[in-house]
Amino acid sequence: MLESQGPPSVLRAVDCELPEPGQGQVLVRVVATGVNVVDLLQRSGSYAVSLPFTPGLEGSGVVERVGPGTGGVSPGDRVAWAAPAGSYATHCLVRADRIVPVPERLPLEVAATVLVQGMTAHALATDVVPLRPGDVCLVHAAAGGVGGLLCQYAAARGATVVATASGAEKAQTALAHGARYVVDYAVDYTVEDVAARVRELTGGVDVVYDGVGRDTFAAGLSCLRPRGTFVLYGQTSGPVPPVDPQVLQAGGSLFLTKASLGAYDPTREDLLRRAATVFDDVLARRLVPRLHAAYALEEAAEAHAEIESRRSIGKLLLRP
């Protein structure tokens, strides 16, 4: 729980009574909680939240109680969810319309590992810019949670994937996930001329997928071919400053979008469809999520610090 915003140390575990599910809610015993960058932004103060606040927008577990108006969900159901907040807990209330069923053959920890980041990667590669054979795309932070899954989806659709990663281990991970080329930067995006290397390898890319934000934005635009598309979907390095549209014109009539999963899956039917696709892809080994580490719930501060250290490769979980 957060009673104030700040460094990872502001996270602390507290004892609470189990809540009763209200209208349209279910009470879930949490098996695994996904740790996402948005949790860090909420904790640090980059995003405003009402205190006290319990982070955690993603998890998996078993339904224990259901409130009225939750047709189709029953105690004992194995479920995962993408919800506004509250999943850093042993039990949490989740809106029934944010629940997705987890196939019996899929471990609940795997469901929490892949749900939000897998759906994000799938939407980026299939809906935001529907990649086709022959397309060339640049994936920043390709050893991260979304980046590694996005490389896999892009390569499966026949695109040539250029990845950025820091260090030999992350570079090898990106290659294993389907990248054709990896630009391995030893320091950071702002010091080395990553864009020059990308242009040398490709002559320019059709799509840039960027979850980093401020540090990579300007260089990413310069990697694009005329009429290429820049897809911004995160800001781990900070928000992008205002953009002069003349820059897009000068680059060759470039396209720029800030993508969000909610805009592409506005209905429950959309959510169920994409979640089922991602889970099916995992079960069929078409998509291979990578778990970096799992921490006890009381170790949430350590999990946040690990992400901030940029050592992690893949997903981090909390195990209540």
Residue frames relative to the residue before (quaternion, step in Angstrom):
aa qw qx qy qz dx dy dz
M 1.0000 0.0000 0.0000 0.0000 0.00 0.00 0.00
L 0.2786 -0.7278 0.6026 0.1721 3.53 -1.23 0.60
E 0.0971 -0.7597 0.6394 0.0671 3.55 -0.93 0.95
S 0.7507 0.0620 -0.0876 0.6518 3.54 1.38 -0.15
Q 0.4258 -0.6871 0.5232 0.2698 3.57 -1.23 0.42
G 0.3158 0.7426 -0.5392 0.2411 3.55 -1.10 0.68
P 0.7998 -0.2481 0.1932 0.5113 3.61 -1.09 -0.67
P 0.7400 -0.4173 0.2684 0.4542 3.62 -1.23 0.17
S 0.6086 0.5998 -0.3539 0.3803 3.59 1.06 -0.66
V 0.5729 0.5872 -0.4045 0.4041 3.64 1.15 -0.25
L 0.5560 0.5835 -0.4005 0.4359 3.60 1.21 -0.23
R 0.1356 0.7890 -0.5937 0.0815 3.58 -0.88 0.85
A 0.4535 -0.6750 0.5192 0.2632 3.52 -1.23 0.62
V 0.0341 -0.7826 0.6216 -0.0050 3.57 -1.00 0.88
D 0.4284 -0.6773 0.5350 0.2675 3.55 -1.22 0.53
C 0.0020 0.7903 -0.6113 0.0418 3.56 -0.94 0.97
E 0.5250 -0.5913 0.4945 0.3608 3.56 -1.23 0.36
L 0.5494 -0.6033 0.4539 0.3580 3.55 -1.10 0.63
P 0.3617 -0.7368 0.5242 0.2271 3.61 -0.84 0.90
E 0.4135 -0.6699 0.5531 0.2725 3.52 -1.26 0.40
P 0.4572 -0.6853 0.4799 0.3017 3.62 -0.84 0.85
G 0.2780 -0.7604 0.5677 0.1492 3.52 -1.00 0.88
Q 0.7997 -0.2502 0.2061 0.5053 3.54 -1.26 -0.42
G 0.8565 0.1012 -0.0997 0.4962 3.55 -0.82 1.07
Q 0.6293 0.5397 -0.3336 0.4489 3.60 1.24 0.24
V 0.1511 -0.7394 0.6419 0.1356 3.52 -1.34 0.38
L 0.3335 -0.6940 0.5970 0.2253 3.55 -1.24 0.58
V 0.1007 -0.8137 0.5725 0.0020 3.54 -0.70 1.15
R 0.3279 -0.6720 0.6217 0.2332 3.55 -1.12 0.74
V 0.3191 -0.7957 0.4897 0.1590 3.55 -0.44 1.25
V 0.2355 -0.7588 0.5961 0.1162 3.56 -0.94 0.98
A 0.7932 -0.0683 0.0746 0.6005 3.58 0.97 -0.84
T 0.1604 -0.7723 0.6104 0.0717 3.53 -1.10 0.79
G 0.3565 -0.7293 0.5425 0.2162 3.57 -0.86 0.93
V 0.2641 -0.7300 0.6089 0.1627 3.54 -1.09 0.82
N 0.0440 -0.8214 0.5674 -0.0381 3.56 -0.64 1.16
V 0.6628 -0.5223 0.3583 0.3994 3.55 -1.22 0.50
V 0.6076 0.5611 -0.3712 0.4221 3.60 1.00 -0.70
D 0.5843 0.5670 -0.3744 0.4438 3.62 1.11 -0.58
L 0.6580 0.5078 -0.3018 0.4670 3.58 1.01 -0.84
L 0.6535 0.5098 -0.3143 0.4629 3.57 1.01 -0.79
Q 0.6438 0.5010 -0.3177 0.4834 3.58 1.06 -0.72
R 0.6669 0.5091 -0.3003 0.4537 3.57 0.98 -0.82
S 0.7144 0.4907 -0.2601 0.4256 3.57 0.91 -0.96
G 0.5347 -0.6050 0.4222 0.4121 3.57 1.15 -0.59
S 0.4448 0.6830 -0.4639 0.3472 3.60 1.26 0.01
Y 0.7372 0.2182 -0.1533 0.6209 3.56 1.20 -0.61
A 0.4241 -0.7038 0.5109 0.2526 3.56 -0.94 0.87
V 0.0293 0.7684 -0.6387 0.0280 3.56 -1.03 0.87
S 0.4714 -0.6438 0.5180 0.3082 3.56 -1.25 0.43
L 0.2609 -0.7883 0.5444 0.1187 3.57 -0.68 1.12
P 0.5230 -0.1942 -0.8296 0.0223 1.55 -2.09 1.40
F 0.1712 -0.8018 0.5722 0.0226 3.54 -1.13 0.74
T 0.1910 -0.7590 0.6131 0.1069 3.54 -1.03 0.88
P 0.3195 -0.7696 0.5161 0.1983 3.63 -0.49 1.12
G 0.5476 0.6480 -0.4523 0.2752 3.50 -1.40 -0.09
L 0.0205 -0.8379 0.5449 -0.0249 3.57 -0.18 1.27
E 0.7681 0.3066 -0.1345 0.5459 3.58 1.26 -0.14
G 0.2381 0.7754 -0.5656 0.1489 3.55 -0.97 0.78
S 0.2281 -0.7340 0.6132 0.1823 3.50 -1.38 -0.12
G 0.1986 0.7860 -0.5674 0.1445 3.54 -1.17 0.52
V 0.5461 -0.5920 0.4899 0.3336 3.51 -1.33 -0.46
V 0.4596 -0.6873 0.4955 0.2663 3.56 -0.87 1.00
E 0.1769 -0.7958 0.5721 0.0901 3.60 -0.90 0.96
R 0.7968 -0.0037 0.0223 0.6038 3.58 0.98 -0.82
V 0.1838 -0.7707 0.5985 0.1186 3.54 -1.19 0.53
G 0.3552 -0.7148 0.5614 0.2183 3.53 -1.14 0.70
P 0.6861 -0.4492 0.3457 0.4561 3.57 -1.27 -0.02
G 0.7970 0.3085 -0.2231 0.4689 3.55 -1.17 0.59
T 0.5620 0.5850 -0.3960 0.4302 3.58 1.11 0.63
G 0.0552 0.8526 -0.5169 0.0532 3.55 0.98 0.82
G 0.7744 0.3343 -0.2588 0.4708 3.55 -0.97 0.89
V 0.7008 0.3658 -0.2595 0.5547 3.61 1.26 -0.14
S 0.0396 -0.8185 0.5724 -0.0311 3.57 -0.83 1.03
P 0.6145 -0.5196 0.4224 0.4171 3.60 -1.18 0.41
G 0.7452 0.3597 -0.2935 0.4787 3.55 -0.97 0.92
D 0.5116 0.6440 -0.4281 0.3745 3.60 1.21 -0.26
R 0.3331 -0.7001 0.5971 0.2058 3.55 -1.12 0.80
V 0.0559 0.8365 -0.5321 0.1187 3.57 -0.48 1.19
A 0.1416 -0.7121 0.6706 0.1522 3.48 -1.44 0.19
W 0.1167 -0.8153 0.5664 0.0303 3.56 -1.21 0.40
A 0.1649 -0.6963 0.6831 0.1462 3.45 -1.43 0.38
A 0.0880 0.8206 -0.5448 0.1483 3.54 -0.25 1.31
P 0.6956 -0.4970 0.2953 0.4266 3.62 -1.15 0.36
A 0.7686 -0.2341 0.2017 0.5602 3.63 0.85 -0.89
G 0.6158 0.6233 -0.3882 0.2856 3.53 -1.37 0.00
S 0.5541 0.6699 -0.3738 0.3233 3.61 1.22 -0.08
Y 0.5327 0.5622 -0.4385 0.4559 3.63 1.21 0.01
A 0.5202 0.6128 -0.4021 0.4384 3.57 0.44 1.23
T 0.5504 -0.5766 0.4712 0.3775 3.56 -1.28 0.23
H 0.7654 0.0642 -0.0267 0.6398 3.55 1.20 -0.67
C 0.0362 0.8021 -0.5960 0.0084 3.57 -1.07 0.62
L 0.4496 -0.6455 0.5483 0.2838 3.49 -1.31 0.47
V 0.0271 -0.7878 0.6149 -0.0212 3.56 -0.90 0.97
R 0.4910 -0.6272 0.5121 0.3214 3.55 -1.04 0.75
A 0.5242 -0.6654 0.4331 0.3082 3.55 -0.86 0.94
D 0.6681 0.5057 -0.3207 0.4417 3.61 1.05 -0.61
R 0.6514 0.4691 -0.3307 0.4963 3.62 1.29 0.05
I 0.5231 0.6356 -0.3964 0.4064 3.56 1.33 0.02
V 0.0497 -0.7595 0.6459 0.0590 3.56 -1.13 0.70
P 0.4756 -0.6731 0.4777 0.3042 3.60 -0.99 0.75
V 0.2784 -0.7419 0.5878 0.1628 3.55 -1.13 0.73
P 0.4721 -0.6827 0.4684 0.3027 3.62 -0.71 1.00
E 0.6128 -0.5900 0.3856 0.3574 3.56 -1.07 0.75
R 0.6958 0.4896 -0.2822 0.4432 3.59 1.01 -0.75
L 0.6552 0.5054 -0.3112 0.4674 3.58 1.23 -0.24
P 0.4111 -0.7102 0.5073 0.2632 3.61 -0.63 1.04
L 0.5650 -0.6265 0.4167 0.3386 3.56 -1.01 0.79
E 0.6139 0.5394 -0.3609 0.4495 3.61 1.04 -0.62
V 0.6406 0.5069 -0.3312 0.4722 3.58 1.00 -0.73
A 0.6165 0.5449 -0.3484 0.4490 3.58 1.01 -0.75
A 0.6807 0.4671 -0.2932 0.4821 3.59 0.93 -0.83
T 0.6122 0.5648 -0.3420 0.4350 3.57 1.12 -0.62
V 0.8253 0.3232 -0.1087 0.4500 3.54 0.87 -0.97
L 0.5085 0.7099 -0.4304 0.2284 3.61 1.05 -0.54
V 0.7854 0.3370 -0.2092 0.4752 3.61 0.34 -1.18
Q 0.7061 0.4502 -0.2867 0.4653 3.59 0.80 -0.92
G 0.6344 0.5197 -0.3354 0.4636 3.60 1.05 -0.63
M 0.6589 0.4848 -0.3149 0.4813 3.58 0.95 -0.82
T 0.6246 0.5332 -0.3407 0.4577 3.59 1.03 -0.73
A 0.6745 0.4899 -0.2986 0.4647 3.58 0.85 -0.95
H 0.6437 0.5224 -0.3238 0.4559 3.58 0.97 -0.83
A 0.6653 0.4939 -0.3088 0.4670 3.60 0.91 -0.88
L 0.6411 0.5381 -0.3337 0.4338 3.61 0.93 -0.83
A 0.7521 0.4198 -0.2149 0.4604 3.58 0.90 -0.94
T 0.7791 0.3668 -0.1785 0.4761 3.59 1.10 -0.60
D 0.7931 0.2949 -0.1394 0.5144 3.59 1.10 -0.62
V 0.6766 0.4785 -0.3147 0.4628 3.60 0.77 -0.94
V 0.7314 -0.0909 0.0442 0.6744 3.55 1.04 -0.91
P 0.2556 -0.7856 0.5397 0.1622 3.63 -0.25 1.17
L 0.2655 -0.8028 0.5164 0.1353 3.55 -0.17 1.31
R 0.1453 -0.7792 0.6074 0.0525 3.55 -1.14 0.79
P 0.6476 -0.4833 0.3889 0.4425 3.61 -1.21 0.30
G 0.7570 0.3445 -0.2762 0.4816 3.56 -0.88 0.95
D 0.5522 0.5872 -0.4077 0.4290 3.59 1.20 -0.32
V 0.2097 -0.7429 0.6217 0.1326 3.54 -1.25 0.58
C 0.0048 -0.8166 0.5764 -0.0305 3.57 -0.74 1.04
L 0.3019 -0.7158 0.6045 0.1765 3.51 -1.26 0.63
V 0.0889 -0.7864 0.6110 0.0189 3.57 -0.81 1.06
H 0.2406 -0.7703 0.5767 0.1276 3.55 -0.55 1.18
A 0.8305 0.1570 -0.1405 0.5156 3.56 -1.23 0.60
A 0.1105 0.8744 -0.4654 0.0819 3.53 0.98 0.96
A 0.6573 0.4726 -0.3316 0.4844 3.59 1.21 -0.12
G 0.5110 0.6477 -0.4182 0.3801 3.57 1.27 0.10
G 0.7608 -0.3982 0.2563 0.4437 3.54 -1.31 0.00
V 0.7319 0.3635 -0.2267 0.5300 3.59 0.74 -1.00
G 0.6465 0.5699 -0.3307 0.3847 3.59 0.87 -0.95
G 0.6798 0.4945 -0.3012 0.4501 3.59 0.89 -0.88
L 0.6719 0.4744 -0.2913 0.4885 3.57 1.02 -0.77
L 0.6280 0.5347 -0.3328 0.4570 3.58 1.05 -0.73
C 0.6033 0.5425 -0.3579 0.4622 3.60 1.01 -0.73
Q 0.6692 0.5076 -0.3027 0.4503 3.58 0.91 -0.90
Y 0.6842 0.4707 -0.2976 0.4709 3.58 0.86 -0.88
A 0.6518 0.5145 -0.3268 0.4512 3.60 0.94 -0.81
A 0.6671 0.4902 -0.3054 0.4706 3.59 0.90 -0.89
A 0.6419 0.5305 -0.3287 0.4454 3.60 0.99 -0.77
R 0.6902 0.4529 -0.2786 0.4908 3.60 1.14 -0.53
G 0.6243 -0.5994 0.3175 0.3876 3.57 1.27 0.25
A 0.4844 0.6638 -0.4412 0.3606 3.59 1.24 0.14
T 0.4057 -0.6407 0.5851 0.2873 3.52 -1.29 0.45
V 0.1852 -0.8154 0.5456 0.0558 3.55 -0.64 1.17
V 0.1057 -0.7340 0.6688 0.0534 3.52 -0.96 1.02
A 0.1166 -0.8235 0.5547 0.0219 3.57 -0.66 1.10
T 0.2066 -0.7175 0.6359 0.1953 3.53 -1.29 0.38
A 0.0928 0.7765 -0.6145 0.1041 3.53 -1.06 0.83
S 0.3407 -0.7408 0.5430 0.2009 3.58 -1.18 0.51
G 0.8225 0.1900 -0.1658 0.5098 3.56 -0.56 1.18
A 0.6610 -0.5655 0.3426 0.3549 3.52 -1.22 0.65
E 0.6625 0.5133 -0.3288 0.4353 3.60 0.91 -0.83
K 0.6725 0.4714 -0.3054 0.4820 3.58 0.93 -0.82
A 0.6153 0.5428 -0.3498 0.4521 3.59 1.05 -0.71
Q 0.6634 0.4944 -0.3039 0.4724 3.59 0.94 -0.85
T 0.6154 0.5383 -0.3437 0.4620 3.57 1.07 -0.70
A 0.6531 0.5110 -0.3164 0.4608 3.59 0.93 -0.86
L 0.6442 0.5066 -0.3233 0.4731 3.59 0.98 -0.79
A 0.6539 0.5129 -0.3129 0.4599 3.58 0.97 -0.81
H 0.6916 0.4638 -0.2684 0.4844 3.57 1.17 -0.55
G 0.7269 -0.4859 0.2316 0.4265 3.58 1.20 0.28
A 0.4508 0.6824 -0.4697 0.3324 3.59 1.21 0.04
R 0.3898 -0.6981 0.5502 0.2408 3.58 -1.06 0.78
Y 0.7854 0.0897 -0.0177 0.6122 3.56 1.03 -0.88
V 0.1161 -0.7644 0.6285 0.0842 3.54 -1.21 0.60
V 0.2064 -0.7282 0.6414 0.1250 3.52 -0.93 0.97
D 0.1347 -0.8135 0.5656 0.0148 3.53 -0.31 1.34
Y 0.0952 -0.8102 0.5776 0.0289 3.57 -0.38 1.21
A 0.3855 -0.7697 0.4718 0.1905 3.55 -0.75 1.09
V 0.7490 0.3501 -0.2047 0.5240 3.59 1.09 -0.61
D 0.6432 -0.4596 0.3154 0.5250 3.58 0.30 -1.23
Y 0.7366 -0.4429 0.2898 0.4212 3.54 -1.34 0.20
T 0.7058 0.5080 -0.2722 0.4119 3.57 1.01 -0.81
V 0.6819 0.4895 -0.2848 0.4630 3.61 1.19 -0.41
E 0.7734 0.3229 -0.1758 0.5164 3.56 0.84 -0.95
D 0.4724 -0.6832 0.4845 0.2746 3.57 -1.11 0.70
V 0.1273 -0.8224 0.5537 0.0281 3.52 0.32 1.34
A 0.6417 0.5554 -0.3339 0.4102 3.59 0.93 -0.87
A 0.6369 0.5292 -0.3376 0.4476 3.59 0.97 -0.81
R 0.6590 0.5001 -0.3122 0.4671 3.57 0.98 -0.80
V 0.6341 0.5206 -0.3345 0.4637 3.61 1.00 -0.78
R 0.6736 0.4795 -0.3053 0.4725 3.60 0.89 -0.86
E 0.6160 0.5440 -0.3446 0.4538 3.59 1.06 -0.68
L 0.6928 0.4808 -0.2709 0.4642 3.58 0.99 -0.85
T 0.8389 0.2542 -0.0570 0.4779 3.57 0.89 -0.97
G 0.3888 -0.6943 0.5068 0.3317 3.57 1.08 -0.61
G 0.7062 -0.3617 0.2393 0.5597 3.56 1.33 0.02
V 0.2951 -0.7729 0.5424 0.1461 3.56 -1.03 0.77
D 0.5359 -0.6282 0.4647 0.3197 3.54 -1.25 0.45
V 0.8029 0.0917 -0.0018 0.5890 3.57 1.04 -0.79
V 0.1283 -0.7302 0.6634 0.1012 3.54 -1.20 0.72
Y 0.1334 -0.7601 0.6327 0.0636 3.56 -0.87 1.03
D 0.0187 0.8417 -0.5306 0.0981 3.55 -0.41 1.25
G 0.0381 -0.7909 0.6107 -0.0015 3.55 -0.64 1.16
V 0.5305 0.6502 -0.3898 0.3793 3.58 1.30 0.10
G 0.3323 -0.7947 0.4537 0.2285 3.58 0.98 -0.84
R 0.8836 0.0799 -0.0592 0.4576 3.52 -0.91 -1.01
D 0.7292 0.4745 -0.2682 0.4138 3.61 0.75 -1.01
T 0.7730 0.3688 -0.1763 0.4852 3.59 1.09 -0.58
F 0.4928 0.7280 -0.4106 0.2419 3.56 1.20 -0.46
A 0.7144 0.4595 -0.2856 0.4438 3.60 0.62 -1.06
A 0.6672 0.4900 -0.3058 0.4704 3.57 0.92 -0.86
G 0.6315 0.5513 -0.3344 0.4307 3.58 1.03 -0.75
L 0.6221 0.5344 -0.3445 0.4569 3.56 0.99 -0.76
S 0.6865 0.4902 -0.2901 0.4519 3.59 0.97 -0.80
C 0.5922 0.5654 -0.3661 0.4423 3.61 1.26 -0.15
L 0.6121 0.6154 -0.3384 0.3635 3.57 1.19 -0.50
R 0.4453 -0.6246 0.5723 0.2898 3.51 -1.28 0.58
P 0.6592 -0.4615 0.3779 0.4579 3.62 -1.20 0.22
R 0.8296 0.1310 -0.1859 0.5100 3.55 -1.01 1.00
G 0.3779 0.7143 -0.4969 0.3165 3.56 1.18 0.51
T 0.3848 -0.7299 0.5337 0.1856 3.53 -1.33 0.37
F 0.1924 -0.7517 0.6227 0.1009 3.53 -0.95 0.97
V 0.1026 -0.7960 0.5963 0.0161 3.57 -0.64 1.18
L 0.0982 -0.7799 0.6180 0.0158 3.55 -0.51 1.22
Y 0.0341 0.8301 -0.5550 0.0433 3.60 -0.68 1.03
G 0.7938 0.1297 -0.1000 0.5857 3.60 1.24 0.13
Q 0.2067 -0.7800 0.5810 0.1062 3.54 -1.32 0.11
T 0.0309 0.8449 -0.5329 0.0345 3.58 0.72 1.01
S 0.7140 0.4140 -0.2618 0.5003 3.60 1.14 -0.52
G 0.6968 -0.4057 0.2724 0.5250 3.59 1.27 -0.10
P 0.6383 -0.5556 0.3684 0.3850 3.58 -1.22 0.40
V 0.5072 -0.6324 0.5006 0.3036 3.53 -1.22 0.63
P 0.4521 -0.6813 0.4911 0.3005 3.62 -0.91 0.80
P 0.6968 -0.4563 0.3259 0.4474 3.60 -1.22 0.26
V 0.2937 -0.7695 0.5538 0.1222 3.54 -1.11 0.86
D 0.3401 -0.7081 0.5844 0.2034 3.56 -0.95 0.93
P 0.4500 -0.7092 0.4620 0.2847 3.64 -0.59 1.02
Q 0.5553 0.6068 -0.4013 0.4030 3.60 1.13 -0.44
V 0.5744 0.5778 -0.3791 0.4387 3.59 1.18 -0.53
L 0.6481 0.5087 -0.3137 0.4720 3.58 1.02 -0.78
Q 0.6428 0.5091 -0.3241 0.4718 3.56 1.01 -0.77
A 0.6749 0.5085 -0.3000 0.4426 3.58 0.87 -0.95
G 0.6656 0.5049 -0.3025 0.4589 3.58 1.11 -0.60
G 0.6354 -0.5352 0.3303 0.4481 3.58 1.26 -0.10
S 0.6456 -0.5334 0.3122 0.4485 3.59 0.89 0.99
L 0.1144 0.8279 -0.5336 0.1294 3.56 0.78 1.09
F 0.3231 -0.7102 0.5920 0.2017 3.54 -1.31 0.48
L 0.0803 -0.7853 0.6137 0.0148 3.56 -1.09 0.80
T 0.0688 0.7866 -0.6112 0.0551 3.55 -0.92 0.94
K 0.2373 -0.7036 0.6471 0.1728 3.53 -1.28 0.57
A 0.1681 -0.8516 0.4944 0.0460 3.53 -0.16 1.34
S 0.0226 -0.7611 0.6476 0.0271 3.55 -1.18 0.68
L 0.5626 -0.6355 0.4180 0.3239 3.54 -1.01 0.86
G 0.6333 0.5678 -0.3371 0.4035 3.56 1.00 -0.79
A 0.6434 0.5270 -0.3280 0.4480 3.57 1.08 -0.66
Y 0.7122 0.4279 -0.2526 0.4959 3.58 1.14 -0.56
D 0.7559 0.2281 -0.1616 0.5920 3.59 1.23 -0.35
P 0.0267 0.8659 -0.4991 0.0185 3.60 0.54 1.09
T 0.7461 0.3668 -0.2138 0.5130 3.62 1.15 -0.41
R 0.6419 -0.5132 0.3969 0.4087 3.54 -1.29 0.33
E 0.6129 0.5498 -0.3532 0.4442 3.59 1.02 -0.71
D 0.6358 0.5166 -0.3242 0.4731 3.59 1.03 -0.77
L 0.6422 0.5288 -0.3170 0.4555 3.58 0.95 -0.89
L 0.6815 0.4891 -0.2909 0.4601 3.58 0.84 -0.98
R 0.6445 0.5337 -0.3228 0.4423 3.56 0.96 -0.86
R 0.7204 0.4367 -0.2785 0.4613 3.58 0.76 -0.98
A 0.6282 0.5291 -0.3446 0.4546 3.60 0.96 -0.76
A 0.6536 0.5082 -0.3161 0.4633 3.59 0.94 -0.86
T 0.6294 0.5312 -0.3349 0.4577 3.59 1.01 -0.78
V 0.6711 0.4926 -0.3018 0.4647 3.58 0.87 -0.92
F 0.6664 0.4899 -0.3124 0.4673 3.61 0.87 -0.89
D 0.6403 0.5163 -0.3274 0.4650 3.60 0.98 -0.79
D 0.6514 0.5156 -0.3199 0.4554 3.58 0.98 -0.82
V 0.6342 0.5122 -0.3327 0.4740 3.59 1.05 -0.69
L 0.6729 0.4978 -0.3025 0.4561 3.58 0.87 -0.92
A 0.7079 0.4334 -0.2516 0.4977 3.60 1.09 -0.70
R 0.4398 -0.7157 0.4313 0.3290 3.60 1.35 0.03
R 0.3902 0.6835 -0.5121 0.3440 3.58 1.13 0.58
L 0.7544 0.1917 -0.1066 0.6187 3.54 1.28 -0.47
V 0.0876 -0.8115 0.5778 -0.0004 3.57 -0.71 1.10
P 0.1856 -0.7920 0.5715 0.1083 3.60 -0.28 1.19
R 0.2476 -0.7609 0.5814 0.1469 3.55 -1.17 0.58
L 0.2226 -0.7581 0.6033 0.1085 3.55 -0.85 1.06
H 0.3122 -0.7629 0.5395 0.1715 3.57 -0.64 1.12
A 0.7645 -0.2216 0.1947 0.5732 3.58 0.83 -0.98
A 0.2008 -0.7382 0.6278 0.1433 3.52 -1.31 0.45
Y 0.1668 -0.7934 0.5840 0.0404 3.54 -0.91 1.02
A 0.5446 -0.5572 0.4985 0.3801 3.53 -1.28 0.38
L 0.6533 -0.5251 0.3647 0.4055 3.57 -1.17 0.56
E 0.6661 0.5139 -0.2997 0.4498 3.58 1.01 -0.84
E 0.6757 0.4778 -0.2811 0.4859 3.59 1.27 -0.25
A 0.2380 0.8052 -0.5148 0.1731 3.59 1.17 0.48
A 0.6149 0.5495 -0.3555 0.4399 3.62 1.01 -0.70
E 0.6476 0.5116 -0.3178 0.4669 3.59 1.00 -0.79
A 0.6288 0.5268 -0.3354 0.4632 3.59 1.04 -0.74
H 0.6478 0.5042 -0.3189 0.4737 3.60 0.96 -0.81
A 0.6569 0.5089 -0.3140 0.4592 3.57 0.94 -0.86
E 0.6315 0.5353 -0.3370 0.4485 3.59 1.02 -0.71
I 0.6455 0.4904 -0.3279 0.4850 3.60 0.96 -0.75
E 0.6753 0.5004 -0.3022 0.4497 3.58 0.88 -0.87
S 0.6204 0.5538 -0.3412 0.4382 3.61 1.16 -0.51
R 0.3314 -0.7679 0.4687 0.2842 3.58 1.32 -0.39
R 0.4377 0.6834 -0.4704 0.3465 3.58 1.15 0.58
S 0.6054 0.6215 -0.3588 0.3441 3.56 1.09 -0.63
I 0.1375 -0.7437 0.6503 0.0716 3.52 -1.23 0.72
G 0.8000 0.1569 -0.1414 0.5615 3.57 -0.32 1.21
K 0.7735 -0.4038 0.2948 0.3897 3.52 -1.34 -0.46
L 0.1975 -0.7238 0.6439 0.1501 3.53 -1.30 0.52
L 0.1397 -0.7849 0.6014 0.0519 3.54 -1.07 0.87
L 0.2547 -0.6746 0.6554 0.2246 3.48 -1.44 0.25
R 0.1774 -0.7656 0.6102 0.1000 3.56 -1.06 0.83
P 0.2893 -0.7611 0.5509 0.1834 3.62 -0.33 1.14
